[in-house]
Amino acid sequence: MSYKKGDIVLIKFPFTNLQKAKKRPVLLAKDTNELGDFVCFQITSQSTQNFLSQIDNQDLKEGELKLVSYVKYDKCFTLNADIVDKKLASVKDEYTQHLKSLFCQDIF
């Protein structure tokens, strides 16, 4: 299956030790490539961390989020489409541009 930049998908998100995983939503920062890999940011409902961008249903062009959530833009991950459980939503282009500016501002 192919996913696009701006899609929010539910995956078994691996812990850093790669021994366990938890189902979590992620936001794709890049389309899937020819190998099925994509770059993404984790989404959390916890607002107490740093480097967060709030996201809610008004930021979506399709689908819905059950809670007001936050995209953690300080770390990006490369994952494979094979671990996607399902697509939940897609964000508006304005939101991806906003996230891009936050990511670039804090990284460079």
N, C-alpha and C positions, 0 to 999 in steps of 0.2 A: 504494500500500500504506500502511496505517496502522500506526503503532507507538505503544507506550504508555510512560509514565513507568516507569522501572525496567528497560526492555529494554536489552540490550547488542547492538549491531549492528556489523557490519564495514562500513567505508566507505573510499572513497579520500579520505583526510584531506588537505586542501590545506595546503601550506606557506604561511607568512605572505606570501610574494611572489605567491601564487596561480598561479605558473608550473608547479609540479610538485606531485605528491601521492604519498602512500604509504598502502597499506592498513593501517588501524588499527582497533581496537575503540573504541567510544564508549558511554557510558552516558547514556540519555535522562533528562533532568531534567523534561521536560514531554512530554505526548502531542503527536502531530503535529496541526497545526491544519488548517483547511479548505484551505490552500494547499500542504499537505504539509511545512511547515517544523516543525522541532523544536529544542529547546534541549538541549545535551548537554555532557558532560565527557569529555575524552580519557582513555584508559586506557593505561598504560605498564607495562613490566616493570622499568623502572629505578627503584631505590629511593633514589637519591642526591639527588633533588630535594626541594624544600620543598613544603608544602601537599599531601601525599599521604595517601590513606586506603587501607590494604591491602584487597584483595578476593580471595577465593578461592572454591572450590567450595562451602564450607559457607555462604557468603552468598547462594547461588543457590537459587531455587525450581524452576528448570528450566534445562536445558542444562549446559554445562561450560566452564571455562577451562583451557587447556593448561598455564598457568603461574600461580604466585602473582603477582598484578598489583597495580597501584596506580591509583586514580582521582585525577587531578589536579583538585582542586576550586577552585583559585585563578583559573581562567579558564573561562568557559562560551562556547559557540559556538552560533550558529543555523545549521543546515544543512537541506537538503531531502531528503526521503525518496527522491527520484530517484537519489541517489548511494549509497544503501544497497546493498551487495552481498548480504548475508544477515543474518538474525537468528541470534545465537549463544546467547543465554541471557536470563534475567530474574532480577533480584535480589529478595530477600525485602523486604517492606515495612519491616522493622526496619533494613535497610541504608540504604534511601532516607532514612529519618528521621535516622539517624546522619549521613549525608552532608549533609543539610539543616542540621543543627545546626552542623557544622563550617564549612560555607559561610557561614552567617549570622554565626557568631562572628567569622570573620576578615574579613568584608566590612564589617560595621557596627560 
